[in-house]
Amino acid sequence: ECILSGIMSVNGKKVLHMDRNSYYGGESASITPLEDLYKRFNLPGTPPESMGRGRDWNVDLIPKFLMANGQLVKMLLYTEVTRYLDFKVIEGSFVYKGGKIYKVPSTEAEALASSLMGLFEKRRFRKFLVYVANFDESDPRTFEGVDPKKTTMRDVYKKFDLGQDVIDFTGHALALYRTDDYLDQPCQETINRIKLYSESLARYGKSPYLYPLYGLGELPQGFARLSAIYGGTYMLNKPIEEIVIENGKVVGVKSEGEVARCKQLICDPSYVSDRVTKVGQVIRVICILSHPIKNTNDANSCQIIIPQNQVNRKSDIYVCMISSAHNVAAQGKYIAIASTTVETADPEKEIKPALDLLEPIEQKFVSISDLFAPTDLGTESQIFISRTYDATTHFETTCDDIKDIYKRMMGSEFDFEEMKRKKNDIYGEEEQQ
């Protein structure tokens, strides 16, 4: 919602942004000080002395990293919201296999040394990666007999003779799919995802992921500033009493007895329970540790992916770990957040393989959230509802939703170049250096 309010302001629309909370970002806020996190999860008492100063903590409720070459970074660069943020590269990505974790190779040398696969497998995998890197949708000569819109990914893996372990780690740690449904779908999307991963990795070398200092709560604030620069108005602590509808169409929002009139409305599912449907649940466990995660070479930040096949599930389990190096925790402390899509009536048992990797855990905060999707696409009502944040550990699915809402509102595709032009029209070309 914050990103959209920023983009709509740049588009010359008059934006009023109301939030019933006293902080920016709604569900994806970072909670500070630590005392507030204890309160939020109804834990008795206050954090122990050993946790350091409460205000040194900024704990994300929903863990996600940014793909260095991904859509959110593009949005940040085009809108220049990067001015308000500082990023650090996440030190490594790991994948779980047979009860142990292995580093996802980030260079050719690492790939050759990796114990994730045998020697011949490595050669075949390398050939596959070269194929993906050269693959160009507009040049059929690069297809080598594969039809990007018809050939399934399963067949592409077969073509390169890749074994099950390599398929697991490619589909889940590189293409970042949560389930194996993609295997029987046309390969174009998967090839593009692996390309995105490799290109993001090429930018910084350690991993393809970035994370903002002071936590993800900085992102909505950055876009809120953008909106304000372009004349948008922000109101925090503003209760929403009613969405006013006339003839099936939104005409305003009622708050504290007054009505703010509007032509279009963007909101998350929590504001319109009658226009959304529950599509699943996510469990997230925030863990405070006093040590880096074992077998990660003492990294002060990392991601661990547990592919569903490895733990007899349908969807992957993710772990994101950050630390005092990112100004989100007290000195010497680490925050690891495990998340997955709920599949049974005992979600805590489902996430156990991830928690076992993190032991000993000093304190944990468990949340189970319902996932909602809009039943109303807004064509008639002009109410545009976002989807709940999923279990993935990057912002690509969120950005797809943003682009989808944009298209439904504006009737045209979201275009990064167009946005840049609009900005220049209002503010003039950037100064020539």
Buried (B, 14 or more C-beta within 10 A) or exposed (E): BBBBBBBBBBBEBEBBBBBBEEBBBBBBBBBBBBBBBBEEBEEEEEBEEEBBEBEBBBBBBBBBBBBBBBBBBBBBEBBBBBEBBEBBBBBBBBBBBEEEBBBBBBEEEEBEEBEBBEEEBBEBBBBBBEBBBEBEEEEEEBBEEBEBEEBBBBBBBEBBEBBEBBBBBBBBBBBBBBBBEBBEEBBBEBBBBBBBBBBBBBEBEBBBBBBBBBBBBBBBBBBBBBBBBBEBBBEEEBEBEEBBBEEEEBBBBBBEEEEBEBEBBBBBBBBBEEBBEEEBBBBBBBBBBEEBBEBBEEBBBBBBBBBBBBBEBEBBBBBBBBBBBBBBBBEEBBBBBBBBBBBEEEBEEBBBBBBEBBEEBBBBBBBEBBBBBBEBBBEEBBBBBBBBBBBBBBBBBBBEBBBBBBEBBBEEEBEEEEBBEBBEEEEEEEEEE
